[in-house]
Each structure stands twice: as C-alpha cells, then as structure tokens.
Amino acid sequence: MVDQAKLETFVGQMLNDLGGAFSVPLVRIGEKFDLYGTLEREGSMNSRELAEMTGLAERYLREWLSAQAASNYLAYDPETGTFSLPPE
C-alpha cells in the first residue's frame, strides 16, 4: 500500500529538483548577456525596453523574463507590465 504523504513528499522533491535543473540555463543566460545587471542598473522595464537596451530579440527576452518571474528570480508588475530585479 502506498503512503500518500510519502508519495506527495517525493513528488514535491522531484518537482523542486526539476525546477532547479531547468532554471540553471536561464540564470546562465541572464549572467552571460548581463540581463540581471541591466535590470539592476536601469530599473523596471518590459521586454521591448530590455531588447532596446541590450540589442537582443524581444521575443526571447519576453520568454526569459516570464520564466524568471515564474521562478521568483524577478518581480513582475501586472499593472505596468514590467519586470524588475528585487533588491534582495
């Protein structure tokens, strides 16, 4: 018989591990292209503004920003549609 609590703990750990594994390449992209630094220096912006500042494709930056916000690496303001790097 399966212990439901242990199964839920196992699945939760597995999802955390997978989330971490998927985050590593995105963090490396942010470091390589100085995306975190740009957000830190310039403040909140949307994907179009970040694309203009970095010379990178807006569509890819939109995906990157959204993924970083979903992982809580960046903050997203739905009222302004902007992303920011929290001071922490």
PyMOL Python script that loads the backbone (N, CA, C, O; Angstrom):
from pymol import cmd

cmd.read_pdbstr("""\
ATOM      1  N   MET A   1       0.833  -1.189   0.000  1.00  0.00           N
ATOM      2  CA  MET A   1       0.000   0.000   0.000  1.00  0.00           C
ATOM      3  C   MET A   1       0.877   1.251   0.000  1.00  0.00           C
ATOM      4  O   MET A   1       1.857   1.331   0.740  1.00  0.00           O
ATOM      5  N   VAL A   2       0.522   2.209  -0.821  1.00  0.00           N
ATOM      6  CA  VAL A   2       1.294   3.442  -0.957  1.00  0.00           C
ATOM      7  C   VAL A   2       0.906   4.426   0.148  1.00  0.00           C
ATOM      8  O   VAL A   2      -0.272   4.682   0.398  1.00  0.00           O
ATOM      9  N   ASP A   3       1.931   4.963   0.795  1.00  0.00           N
ATOM     10  CA  ASP A   3       1.727   6.003   1.806  1.00  0.00           C
ATOM     11  C   ASP A   3       1.568   7.326   1.059  1.00  0.00           C
ATOM     12  O   ASP A   3       2.538   7.833   0.496  1.00  0.00           O
ATOM     13  N   GLN A   4       0.373   7.884   1.045  1.00  0.00           N
ATOM     14  CA  GLN A   4       0.056   9.091   0.276  1.00  0.00           C
ATOM     15  C   GLN A   4       0.935  10.265   0.678  1.00  0.00           C
ATOM     16  O   GLN A   4       1.374  11.020  -0.190  1.00  0.00           O
ATOM     17  N   ALA A   5       1.203  10.442   1.954  1.00  0.00           N
ATOM     18  CA  ALA A   5       2.027  11.560   2.414  1.00  0.00           C
ATOM     19  C   ALA A   5       3.455  11.425   1.891  1.00  0.00           C
ATOM     20  O   ALA A   5       4.052  12.413   1.464  1.00  0.00           O
ATOM     21  N   LYS A   6       4.008  10.211   1.920  1.00  0.00           N
ATOM     22  CA  LYS A   6       5.363   9.998   1.411  1.00  0.00           C
ATOM     23  C   LYS A   6       5.410  10.205  -0.099  1.00  0.00           C
ATOM     24  O   LYS A   6       6.377  10.760  -0.622  1.00  0.00           O
ATOM     25  N   LEU A   7       4.375   9.764  -0.795  1.00  0.00           N
ATOM     26  CA  LEU A   7       4.312   9.963  -2.239  1.00  0.00           C
ATOM     27  C   LEU A   7       4.285  11.452  -2.575  1.00  0.00           C
ATOM     28  O   LEU A   7       4.998  11.895  -3.476  1.00  0.00           O
ATOM     29  N   GLU A   8       3.478  12.221  -1.865  1.00  0.00           N
ATOM     30  CA  GLU A   8       3.396  13.659  -2.103  1.00  0.00           C
ATOM     31  C   GLU A   8       4.724  14.351  -1.797  1.00  0.00           C
ATOM     32  O   GLU A   8       5.120  15.273  -2.511  1.00  0.00           O
ATOM     33  N   THR A   9       5.406  13.917  -0.751  1.00  0.00           N
ATOM     34  CA  THR A   9       6.716  14.466  -0.418  1.00  0.00           C
ATOM     35  C   THR A   9       7.711  14.165  -1.533  1.00  0.00           C
ATOM     36  O   THR A   9       8.478  15.036  -1.944  1.00  0.00           O
ATOM     37  N   PHE A  10       7.692  12.929  -2.015  1.00  0.00           N
ATOM     38  CA  PHE A  10       8.590  12.528  -3.096  1.00  0.00           C
ATOM     39  C   PHE A  10       8.326  13.336  -4.372  1.00  0.00           C
ATOM     40  O   PHE A  10       9.261  13.838  -4.996  1.00  0.00           O
ATOM     41  N   VAL A  11       7.076  13.455  -4.749  1.00  0.00           N
ATOM     42  CA  VAL A  11       6.723  14.206  -5.960  1.00  0.00           C
ATOM     43  C   VAL A  11       7.123  15.675  -5.800  1.00  0.00           C
ATOM     44  O   VAL A  11       7.631  16.281  -6.743  1.00  0.00           O
ATOM     45  N   GLY A  12       6.901  16.242  -4.633  1.00  0.00           N
ATOM     46  CA  GLY A  12       7.298  17.626  -4.381  1.00  0.00           C
ATOM     47  C   GLY A  12       8.798  17.816  -4.519  1.00  0.00           C
ATOM     48  O   GLY A  12       9.250  18.795  -5.112  1.00  0.00           O
ATOM     49  N   GLN A  13       9.575  16.881  -3.971  1.00  0.00           N
ATOM     50  CA  GLN A  13      11.036  16.961  -4.083  1.00  0.00           C
ATOM     51  C   GLN A  13      11.471  16.840  -5.538  1.00  0.00           C
ATOM     52  O   GLN A  13      12.356  17.567  -5.988  1.00  0.00           O
ATOM     53  N   MET A  14      10.851  15.924  -6.271  1.00  0.00           N
ATOM     54  CA  MET A  14      11.195  15.729  -7.669  1.00  0.00           C
ATOM     55  C   MET A  14      10.902  17.000  -8.478  1.00  0.00           C
ATOM     56  O   MET A  14      11.711  17.401  -9.315  1.00  0.00           O
ATOM     57  N   LEU A  15       9.763  17.624  -8.233  1.00  0.00           N
ATOM     58  CA  LEU A  15       9.419  18.853  -8.943  1.00  0.00           C
ATOM     59  C   LEU A  15      10.369  19.990  -8.592  1.00  0.00           C
ATOM     60  O   LEU A  15      10.732  20.786  -9.458  1.00  0.00           O
ATOM     61  N   ASN A  16      10.776  20.071  -7.326  1.00  0.00           N
ATOM     62  CA  ASN A  16      11.756  21.084  -6.934  1.00  0.00           C
ATOM     63  C   ASN A  16      13.082  20.867  -7.648  1.00  0.00           C
ATOM     64  O   ASN A  16      13.702  21.816  -8.129  1.00  0.00           O
ATOM     65  N   ASP A  17      13.514  19.609  -7.713  1.00  0.00           N
ATOM     66  CA  ASP A  17      14.777  19.296  -8.391  1.00  0.00           C
ATOM     67  C   ASP A  17      14.699  19.619  -9.878  1.00  0.00           C
ATOM     68  O   ASP A  17      15.637  20.185 -10.441  1.00  0.00           O
ATOM     69  N   LEU A  18      13.594  19.266 -10.512  1.00  0.00           N
ATOM     70  CA  LEU A  18      13.428  19.568 -11.935  1.00  0.00           C
ATOM     71  C   LEU A  18      13.391  21.072 -12.176  1.00  0.00           C
ATOM     72  O   LEU A  18      13.998  21.569 -13.124  1.00  0.00           O
ATOM     73  N   GLY A  19      12.680  21.792 -11.318  1.00  0.00           N
ATOM     74  CA  GLY A  19      12.618  23.244 -11.445  1.00  0.00           C
ATOM     75  C   GLY A  19      13.998  23.867 -11.346  1.00  0.00           C
ATOM     76  O   GLY A  19      14.332  24.779 -12.102  1.00  0.00           O
ATOM     77  N   GLY A  20      14.799  23.373 -10.414  1.00  0.00           N
ATOM     78  CA  GLY A  20      16.163  23.869 -10.279  1.00  0.00           C
ATOM     79  C   GLY A  20      17.004  23.567 -11.505  1.00  0.00           C
ATOM     80  O   GLY A  20      17.780  24.408 -11.959  1.00  0.00           O
ATOM     81  N   ALA A  21      16.848  22.367 -12.037  1.00  0.00           N
ATOM     82  CA  ALA A  21      17.615  21.978 -13.219  1.00  0.00           C
ATOM     83  C   ALA A  21      17.248  22.843 -14.422  1.00  0.00           C
ATOM     84  O   ALA A  21      18.121  23.220 -15.203  1.00  0.00           O
ATOM     85  N   PHE A  22      15.982  23.155 -14.574  1.00  0.00           N
ATOM     86  CA  PHE A  22      15.555  23.987 -15.697  1.00  0.00           C
ATOM     87  C   PHE A  22      15.946  25.446 -15.513  1.00  0.00           C
ATOM     88  O   PHE A  22      16.071  26.179 -16.494  1.00  0.00           O
ATOM     89  N   SER A  23      16.141  25.875 -14.276  1.00  0.00           N
ATOM     90  CA  SER A  23      16.491  27.271 -14.010  1.00  0.00           C
ATOM     91  C   SER A  23      17.947  27.582 -14.326  1.00  0.00           C
ATOM     92  O   SER A  23      18.272  28.717 -14.675  1.00  0.00           O
ATOM     93  N   VAL A  24      18.822  26.599 -14.211  1.00  0.00           N
ATOM     94  CA  VAL A  24      20.253  26.848 -14.388  1.00  0.00           C
ATOM     95  C   VAL A  24      20.576  27.474 -15.748  1.00  0.00           C
ATOM     96  O   VAL A  24      21.279  28.484 -15.781  1.00  0.00           O
ATOM     97  N   PRO A  25      20.102  26.930 -16.861  1.00  0.00           N
ATOM     98  CA  PRO A  25      20.435  27.566 -18.144  1.00  0.00           C
ATOM     99  C   PRO A  25      19.904  28.993 -18.263  1.00  0.00           C
ATOM    100  O   PRO A  25      20.551  29.848 -18.867  1.00  0.00           O
ATOM    101  N   LEU A  26      18.735  29.250 -17.692  1.00  0.00           N
ATOM    102  CA  LEU A  26      18.162  30.595 -17.775  1.00  0.00           C
ATOM    103  C   LEU A  26      18.960  31.591 -16.949  1.00  0.00           C
ATOM    104  O   LEU A  26      19.127  32.743 -17.349  1.00  0.00           O
ATOM    105  N   VAL A  27      19.451  31.152 -15.802  1.00  0.00           N
ATOM    106  CA  VAL A  27      20.293  32.022 -14.983  1.00  0.00           C
ATOM    107  C   VAL A  27      21.609  32.299 -15.712  1.00  0.00           C
ATOM    108  O   VAL A  27      22.109  33.423 -15.691  1.00  0.00           O
ATOM    109  N   ARG A  28      22.156  31.288 -16.345  1.00  0.00           N
ATOM    110  CA  ARG A  28      23.404  31.481 -17.099  1.00  0.00           C
ATOM    111  C   ARG A  28      23.205  32.467 -18.250  1.00  0.00           C
ATOM    112  O   ARG A  28      24.081  33.288 -18.525  1.00  0.00           O
ATOM    113  N   ILE A  29      22.062  32.387 -18.919  1.00  0.00           N
ATOM    114  CA  ILE A  29      21.749  33.348 -19.985  1.00  0.00           C
ATOM    115  C   ILE A  29      21.692  34.761 -19.411  1.00  0.00           C
ATOM    116  O   ILE A  29      22.244  35.699 -19.987  1.00  0.00           O
ATOM    117  N   GLY A  30      21.024  34.899 -18.279  1.00  0.00           N
ATOM    118  CA  GLY A  30      20.921  36.216 -17.649  1.00  0.00           C
ATOM    119  C   GLY A  30      22.274  36.794 -17.287  1.00  0.00           C
ATOM    120  O   GLY A  30      22.501  37.996 -17.419  1.00  0.00           O
ATOM    121  N   GLU A  31      23.175  35.931 -16.828  1.00  0.00           N
ATOM    122  CA  GLU A  31      24.525  36.380 -16.488  1.00  0.00           C
ATOM    123  C   GLU A  31      25.342  36.690 -17.740  1.00  0.00           C
ATOM    124  O   GLU A  31      26.008  37.723 -17.808  1.00  0.00           O
ATOM    125  N   LYS A  32      25.294  35.803 -18.723  1.00  0.00           N
ATOM    126  CA  LYS A  32      26.095  35.959 -19.940  1.00  0.00           C
ATOM    127  C   LYS A  32      25.771  37.261 -20.675  1.00  0.00           C
ATOM    128  O   LYS A  32      26.672  37.949 -21.154  1.00  0.00           O
ATOM    129  N   PHE A  33      24.503  37.591 -20.761  1.00  0.00           N
ATOM    130  CA  PHE A  33      24.089  38.784 -21.500  1.00  0.00           C
ATOM    131  C   PHE A  33      23.835  39.991 -20.594  1.00  0.00           C
ATOM    132  O   PHE A  33      23.278  40.997 -21.034  1.00  0.00           O
ATOM    133  N   ASP A  34      24.243  39.887 -19.334  1.00  0.00           N
ATOM    134  CA  ASP A  34      24.126  40.973 -18.357  1.00  0.00           C
ATOM    135  C   ASP A  34      22.689  41.474 -18.209  1.00  0.00           C
ATOM    136  O   ASP A  34      22.451  42.665 -18.010  1.00  0.00           O
ATOM    137  N   LEU A  35      21.750  40.556 -18.308  1.00  0.00           N
ATOM    138  CA  LEU A  35      20.342  40.949 -18.190  1.00  0.00           C
ATOM    139  C   LEU A  35      20.004  41.357 -16.762  1.00  0.00           C
ATOM    140  O   LEU A  35      19.278  42.327 -16.544  1.00  0.00           O
ATOM    141  N   TYR A  36      20.530  40.616 -15.789  1.00  0.00           N
ATOM    142  CA  TYR A  36      20.290  40.996 -14.396  1.00  0.00           C
ATOM    143  C   TYR A  36      20.929  42.352 -14.097  1.00  0.00           C
ATOM    144  O   TYR A  36      20.329  43.196 -13.431  1.00  0.00           O
ATOM    145  N   GLY A  37      22.150  42.554 -14.593  1.00  0.00           N
ATOM    146  CA  GLY A  37      22.837  43.826 -14.383  1.00  0.00           C
ATOM    147  C   GLY A  37      22.093  44.990 -15.006  1.00  0.00           C
ATOM    148  O   GLY A  37      21.999  46.067 -14.416  1.00  0.00           O
ATOM    149  N   THR A  38      21.564  44.769 -16.200  1.00  0.00           N
ATOM    150  CA  THR A  38      20.806  45.823 -16.866  1.00  0.00           C
ATOM    151  C   THR A  38      19.563  46.184 -16.063  1.00  0.00           C
ATOM    152  O   THR A  38      19.250  47.362 -15.888  1.00  0.00           O
ATOM    153  N   LEU A  39      18.863  45.174 -15.580  1.00  0.00           N
ATOM    154  CA  LEU A  39      17.668  45.437 -14.770  1.00  0.00           C
ATOM    155  C   LEU A  39      18.038  46.115 -13.455  1.00  0.00           C
ATOM    156  O   LEU A  39      17.307  46.976 -12.966  1.00  0.00           O
ATOM    157  N   GLU A  40      19.166  45.728 -12.890  1.00  0.00           N
ATOM    158  CA  GLU A  40      19.600  46.356 -11.644  1.00  0.00           C
ATOM    159  C   GLU A  40      19.947  47.832 -11.866  1.00  0.00           C
ATOM    160  O   GLU A  40      19.554  48.689 -11.075  1.00  0.00           O
ATOM    161  N   ARG A  41      20.672  48.121 -12.929  1.00  0.00           N
ATOM    162  CA  ARG A  41      21.088  49.500 -13.217  1.00  0.00           C
ATOM    163  C   ARG A  41      19.944  50.387 -13.682  1.00  0.00           C
ATOM    164  O   ARG A  41      19.828  51.539 -13.265  1.00  0.00           O
ATOM    165  N   GLU A  42      19.093  49.835 -14.556  1.00  0.00           N
ATOM    166  CA  GLU A  42      18.076  50.651 -15.227  1.00  0.00           C
ATOM    167  C   GLU A  42      16.707  50.626 -14.551  1.00  0.00           C
ATOM    168  O   GLU A  42      15.883  51.509 -14.788  1.00  0.00           O
ATOM    169  N   GLY A  43      16.463  49.632 -13.720  1.00  0.00           N
ATOM    170  CA  GLY A  43      15.177  49.530 -13.036  1.00  0.00           C
ATOM    171  C   GLY A  43      14.153  48.753 -13.857  1.00  0.00           C
ATOM    172  O   GLY A  43      14.502  48.085 -14.830  1.00  0.00           O
ATOM    173  N   SER A  44      12.914  48.845 -13.463  1.00  0.00           N
ATOM    174  CA  SER A  44      11.817  48.088 -14.080  1.00  0.00           C
ATOM    175  C   SER A  44      11.691  48.399 -15.560  1.00  0.00           C
ATOM    176  O   SER A  44      11.829  49.546 -15.985  1.00  0.00           O
ATOM    177  N   MET A  45      11.426  47.356 -16.336  1.00  0.00           N
ATOM    178  CA  MET A  45      11.184  47.543 -17.767  1.00  0.00           C
ATOM    179  C   MET A  45      10.454  46.347 -18.337  1.00  0.00           C
ATOM    180  O   MET A  45      10.395  45.281 -17.723  1.00  0.00           O
ATOM    181  N   ASN A  46       9.901  46.540 -19.516  1.00  0.00           N
ATOM    182  CA  ASN A  46       9.231  45.438 -20.202  1.00  0.00           C
ATOM    183  C   ASN A  46      10.216  44.809 -21.195  1.00  0.00           C
ATOM    184  O   ASN A  46      11.349  45.271 -21.331  1.00  0.00           O
ATOM    185  N   SER A  47       9.780  43.767 -21.876  1.00  0.00           N
ATOM    186  CA  SER A  47      10.674  43.042 -22.777  1.00  0.00           C
ATOM    187  C   SER A  47      11.143  43.906 -23.953  1.00  0.00           C
ATOM    188  O   SER A  47      12.278  43.769 -24.408  1.00  0.00           O
ATOM    189  N   ARG A  48      10.292  44.773 -24.433  1.00  0.00           N
ATOM    190  CA  ARG A  48      10.684  45.650 -25.544  1.00  0.00           C
ATOM    191  C   ARG A  48      11.788  46.598 -25.112  1.00  0.00           C
ATOM    192  O   ARG A  48      12.768  46.794 -25.831  1.00  0.00           O
ATOM    193  N   GLU A  49      11.626  47.181 -23.946  1.00  0.00           N
ATOM    194  CA  GLU A  49      12.637  48.110 -23.434  1.00  0.00           C
ATOM    195  C   GLU A  49      13.971  47.397 -23.182  1.00  0.00           C
ATOM    196  O   GLU A  49      15.035  47.937 -23.484  1.00  0.00           O
ATOM    197  N   LEU A  50      13.904  46.195 -22.632  1.00  0.00           N
ATOM    198  CA  LEU A  50      15.126  45.430 -22.386  1.00  0.00           C
ATOM    199  C   LEU A  50      15.804  45.063 -23.704  1.00  0.00           C
ATOM    200  O   LEU A  50      17.030  45.091 -23.807  1.00  0.00           O
ATOM    201  N   ALA A  51      15.003  44.721 -24.708  1.00  0.00           N
ATOM    202  CA  ALA A  51      15.555  44.407 -26.031  1.00  0.00           C
ATOM    203  C   ALA A  51      16.275  45.618 -26.615  1.00  0.00           C
ATOM    204  O   ALA A  51      17.360  45.481 -27.180  1.00  0.00           O
ATOM    205  N   GLU A  52      15.685  46.792 -26.485  1.00  0.00           N
ATOM    206  CA  GLU A  52      16.312  48.010 -26.998  1.00  0.00           C
ATOM    207  C   GLU A  52      17.628  48.302 -26.295  1.00  0.00           C
ATOM    208  O   GLU A  52      18.584  48.762 -26.920  1.00  0.00           O
ATOM    209  N   MET A  53      17.678  48.033 -24.993  1.00  0.00           N
ATOM    210  CA  MET A  53      18.888  48.322 -24.223  1.00  0.00           C
ATOM    211  C   MET A  53      20.001  47.320 -24.493  1.00  0.00           C
ATOM    212  O   MET A  53      21.180  47.667 -24.432  1.00  0.00           O
ATOM    213  N   THR A  54      19.628  46.075 -24.793  1.00  0.00           N
ATOM    214  CA  THR A  54      20.634  45.013 -24.926  1.00  0.00           C
ATOM    215  C   THR A  54      20.935  44.616 -26.366  1.00  0.00           C
ATOM    216  O   THR A  54      21.959  43.990 -26.635  1.00  0.00           O
ATOM    217  N   GLY A  55      20.054  44.974 -27.288  1.00  0.00           N
ATOM    218  CA  GLY A  55      20.229  44.552 -28.677  1.00  0.00           C
ATOM    219  C   GLY A  55      19.830  43.104 -28.922  1.00  0.00           C
ATOM    220  O   GLY A  55      20.152  42.541 -29.969  1.00  0.00           O
ATOM    221  N   LEU A  56      19.138  42.499 -27.974  1.00  0.00           N
ATOM    222  CA  LEU A  56      18.687  41.115 -28.115  1.00  0.00           C
ATOM    223  C   LEU A  56      17.248  41.073 -28.608  1.00  0.00           C
ATOM    224  O   LEU A  56      16.538  42.077 -28.559  1.00  0.00           O
ATOM    225  N   ALA A  57      16.827  39.918 -29.078  1.00  0.00           N
ATOM    226  CA  ALA A  57      15.479  39.757 -29.635  1.00  0.00           C
ATOM    227  C   ALA A  57      14.415  39.873 -28.544  1.00  0.00           C
ATOM    228  O   ALA A  57      14.481  39.203 -27.514  1.00  0.00           O
ATOM    229  N   GLU A  58      13.447  40.728 -28.792  1.00  0.00           N
ATOM    230  CA  GLU A  58      12.375  40.966 -27.810  1.00  0.00           C
ATOM    231  C   GLU A  58      11.618  39.697 -27.473  1.00  0.00           C
ATOM    232  O   GLU A  58      11.313  39.455 -26.306  1.00  0.00           O
ATOM    233  N   ARG A  59      11.312  38.890 -28.462  1.00  0.00           N
ATOM    234  CA  ARG A  59      10.519  37.688 -28.216  1.00  0.00           C
ATOM    235  C   ARG A  59      11.210  36.748 -27.239  1.00  0.00           C
ATOM    236  O   ARG A  59      10.561  36.195 -26.351  1.00  0.00           O
ATOM    237  N   TYR A  60      12.523  36.559 -27.391  1.00  0.00           N
ATOM    238  CA  TYR A  60      13.262  35.683 -26.479  1.00  0.00           C
ATOM    239  C   TYR A  60      13.371  36.293 -25.089  1.00  0.00           C
ATOM    240  O   TYR A  60      13.315  35.584 -24.084  1.00  0.00           O
ATOM    241  N   LEU A  61      13.525  37.596 -25.041  1.00  0.00           N
ATOM    242  CA  LEU A  61      13.580  38.265 -23.746  1.00  0.00           C
ATOM    243  C   LEU A  61      12.239  38.187 -23.025  1.00  0.00           C
ATOM    244  O   LEU A  61      12.196  38.047 -21.802  1.00  0.00           O
ATOM    245  N   ARG A  62      11.157  38.276 -23.770  1.00  0.00           N
ATOM    246  CA  ARG A  62       9.831  38.143 -23.161  1.00  0.00           C
ATOM    247  C   ARG A  62       9.692  36.772 -22.487  1.00  0.00           C
ATOM    248  O   ARG A  62       9.189  36.668 -21.368  1.00  0.00           O
ATOM    249  N   GLU A  63      10.143  35.728 -23.182  1.00  0.00           N
ATOM    250  CA  GLU A  63      10.089  34.371 -22.618  1.00  0.00           C
ATOM    251  C   GLU A  63      11.005  34.253 -21.407  1.00  0.00           C
ATOM    252  O   GLU A  63      10.629  33.670 -20.389  1.00  0.00           O
ATOM    253  N   TRP A  64      12.213  34.810 -21.522  1.00  0.00           N
ATOM    254  CA  TRP A  64      13.170  34.745 -20.424  1.00  0.00           C
ATOM    255  C   TRP A  64      12.639  35.479 -19.195  1.00  0.00           C
ATOM    256  O   TRP A  64      12.682  34.952 -18.084  1.00  0.00           O
ATOM    257  N   LEU A  65      12.144  36.686 -19.400  1.00  0.00           N
ATOM    258  CA  LEU A  65      11.602  37.471 -18.289  1.00  0.00           C
ATOM    259  C   LEU A  65      10.443  36.756 -17.611  1.00  0.00           C
ATOM    260  O   LEU A  65      10.369  36.719 -16.383  1.00  0.00           O
ATOM    261  N   SER A  66       9.548  36.192 -18.394  1.00  0.00           N
ATOM    262  CA  SER A  66       8.389  35.490 -17.829  1.00  0.00           C
ATOM    263  C   SER A  66       8.820  34.273 -17.022  1.00  0.00           C
ATOM    264  O   SER A  66       8.290  34.023 -15.940  1.00  0.00           O
ATOM    265  N   ALA A  67       9.771  33.524 -17.543  1.00  0.00           N
ATOM    266  CA  ALA A  67      10.262  32.347 -16.820  1.00  0.00           C
ATOM    267  C   ALA A  67      10.959  32.753 -15.528  1.00  0.00           C
ATOM    268  O   ALA A  67      10.801  32.092 -14.501  1.00  0.00           O
ATOM    269  N   GLN A  68      11.732  33.840 -15.576  1.00  0.00           N
ATOM    270  CA  GLN A  68      12.415  34.303 -14.372  1.00  0.00           C
ATOM    271  C   GLN A  68      11.425  34.811 -13.319  1.00  0.00           C
ATOM    272  O   GLN A  68      11.637  34.627 -12.120  1.00  0.00           O
ATOM    273  N   ALA A  69      10.362  35.438 -13.765  1.00  0.00           N
ATOM    274  CA  ALA A  69       9.326  35.890 -12.829  1.00  0.00           C
ATOM    275  C   ALA A  69       8.573  34.692 -12.244  1.00  0.00           C
ATOM    276  O   ALA A  69       8.248  34.681 -11.057  1.00  0.00           O
ATOM    277  N   ALA A  70       8.299  33.694 -13.068  1.00  0.00           N
ATOM    278  CA  ALA A  70       7.599  32.496 -12.576  1.00  0.00           C
ATOM    279  C   ALA A  70       8.442  31.761 -11.542  1.00  0.00           C
ATOM    280  O   ALA A  70       7.896  31.118 -10.646  1.00  0.00           O
ATOM    281  N   SER A  71       9.768  31.849 -11.654  1.00  0.00           N
ATOM    282  CA  SER A  71      10.671  31.211 -10.695  1.00  0.00           C
ATOM    283  C   SER A  71      11.002  32.123  -9.519  1.00  0.00           C
ATOM    284  O   SER A  71      11.785  31.750  -8.646  1.00  0.00           O
ATOM    285  N   ASN A  72      10.416  33.301  -9.491  1.00  0.00           N
ATOM    286  CA  ASN A  72      10.631  34.295  -8.438  1.00  0.00           C
ATOM    287  C   ASN A  72      12.044  34.859  -8.395  1.00  0.00           C
ATOM    288  O   ASN A  72      12.488  35.338  -7.351  1.00  0.00           O
ATOM    289  N   TYR A  73      12.760  34.809  -9.523  1.00  0.00           N
ATOM    290  CA  TYR A  73      14.052  35.472  -9.617  1.00  0.00           C
ATOM    291  C   TYR A  73      13.850  36.948  -9.951  1.00  0.00           C
ATOM    292  O   TYR A  73      14.658  37.792  -9.564  1.00  0.00           O
ATOM    293  N   LEU A  74      12.793  37.251 -10.657  1.00  0.00           N
ATOM    294  CA  LEU A  74      12.427  38.625 -10.974  1.00  0.00           C
ATOM    295  C   LEU A  74      11.026  38.894 -10.460  1.00  0.00           C
ATOM    296  O   LEU A  74      10.235  37.971 -10.264  1.00  0.00           O
ATOM    297  N   ALA A  75      10.730  40.163 -10.245  1.00  0.00           N
ATOM    298  CA  ALA A  75       9.376  40.575  -9.858  1.00  0.00           C
ATOM    299  C   ALA A  75       8.650  41.067 -11.105  1.00  0.00           C
ATOM    300  O   ALA A  75       9.255  41.671 -11.991  1.00  0.00           O
ATOM    301  N   TYR A  76       7.355  40.803 -11.161  1.00  0.00           N
ATOM    302  CA  TYR A  76       6.528  41.263 -12.279  1.00  0.00           C
ATOM    303  C   TYR A  76       5.408  42.128 -11.741  1.00  0.00           C
ATOM    304  O   TYR A  76       4.737  41.765 -10.775  1.00  0.00           O
ATOM    305  N   ASP A  77       5.210  43.271 -12.369  1.00  0.00           N
ATOM    306  CA  ASP A  77       4.124  44.176 -12.002  1.00  0.00           C
ATOM    307  C   ASP A  77       3.065  44.101 -13.102  1.00  0.00           C
ATOM    308  O   ASP A  77       3.271  44.646 -14.186  1.00  0.00           O
ATOM    309  N   PRO A  78       1.938  43.436 -12.846  1.00  0.00           N
ATOM    310  CA  PRO A  78       0.921  43.291 -13.887  1.00  0.00           C
ATOM    311  C   PRO A  78       0.261  44.608 -14.292  1.00  0.00           C
ATOM    312  O   PRO A  78      -0.258  44.724 -15.402  1.00  0.00           O
ATOM    313  N   GLU A  79       0.277  45.584 -13.415  1.00  0.00           N
ATOM    314  CA  GLU A  79      -0.336  46.882 -13.749  1.00  0.00           C
ATOM    315  C   GLU A  79       0.465  47.619 -14.814  1.00  0.00           C
ATOM    316  O   GLU A  79      -0.111  48.277 -15.680  1.00  0.00           O
ATOM    317  N   THR A  80       1.800  47.512 -14.756  1.00  0.00           N
ATOM    318  CA  THR A  80       2.640  48.228 -15.707  1.00  0.00           C
ATOM    319  C   THR A  80       3.218  47.298 -16.780  1.00  0.00           C
ATOM    320  O   THR A  80       3.740  47.760 -17.794  1.00  0.00           O
ATOM    321  N   GLY A  81       3.120  45.978 -16.546  1.00  0.00           N
ATOM    322  CA  GLY A  81       3.686  45.016 -17.491  1.00  0.00           C
ATOM    323  C   GLY A  81       5.205  45.022 -17.483  1.00  0.00           C
ATOM    324  O   GLY A  81       5.839  44.683 -18.482  1.00  0.00           O
ATOM    325  N   THR A  82       5.790  45.411 -16.347  1.00  0.00           N
ATOM    326  CA  THR A  82       7.249  45.497 -16.258  1.00  0.00           C
ATOM    327  C   THR A  82       7.806  44.456 -15.292  1.00  0.00           C
ATOM    328  O   THR A  82       7.120  43.945 -14.407  1.00  0.00           O
ATOM    329  N   PHE A  83       9.079  44.175 -15.509  1.00  0.00           N
ATOM    330  CA  PHE A  83       9.822  43.231 -14.676  1.00  0.00           C
ATOM    331  C   PHE A  83      10.932  44.002 -13.975  1.00  0.00           C
ATOM    332  O   PHE A  83      11.446  44.992 -14.495  1.00  0.00           O
ATOM    333  N   SER A  84      11.290  43.532 -12.793  1.00  0.00           N
ATOM    334  CA  SER A  84      12.389  44.185 -12.054  1.00  0.00           C
ATOM    335  C   SER A  84      13.158  43.151 -11.257  1.00  0.00           C
ATOM    336  O   SER A  84      12.667  42.060 -10.967  1.00  0.00           O
ATOM    337  N   LEU A  85      14.366  43.521 -10.915  1.00  0.00           N
ATOM    338  CA  LEU A  85      15.216  42.681 -10.083  1.00  0.00           C
ATOM    339  C   LEU A  85      15.041  43.163  -8.643  1.00  0.00           C
ATOM    340  O   LEU A  85      15.407  44.293  -8.319  1.00  0.00           O
ATOM    341  N   PRO A  86      14.486  42.314  -7.783  1.00  0.00           N
ATOM    342  CA  PRO A  86      14.302  42.743  -6.403  1.00  0.00           C
ATOM    343  C   PRO A  86      15.652  43.043  -5.747  1.00  0.00           C
ATOM    344  O   PRO A  86      16.660  42.440  -6.117  1.00  0.00           O
ATOM    345  N   PRO A  87      15.687  43.958  -4.788  1.00  0.00           N
ATOM    346  CA  PRO A  87      16.959  44.317  -4.163  1.00  0.00           C
ATOM    347  C   PRO A  87      17.643  43.147  -3.448  1.00  0.00           C
ATOM    348  O   PRO A  87      18.864  43.138  -3.286  1.00  0.00           O
ATOM    349  N   GLU A  88      16.854  42.174  -3.030  1.00  0.00           N
ATOM    350  CA  GLU A  88      17.445  41.020  -2.334  1.00  0.00           C
ATOM    351  C   GLU A  88      18.277  40.194  -3.289  1.00  0.00           C
ATOM    352  O   GLU A  88      18.854  39.183  -2.888  1.00  0.00           O
TER     353      GLU A  88
END
""", "prot")
cmd.dss("prot")
cmd.show_as("cartoon", "prot")
cmd.util.cbc("prot")
cmd.orient("prot")
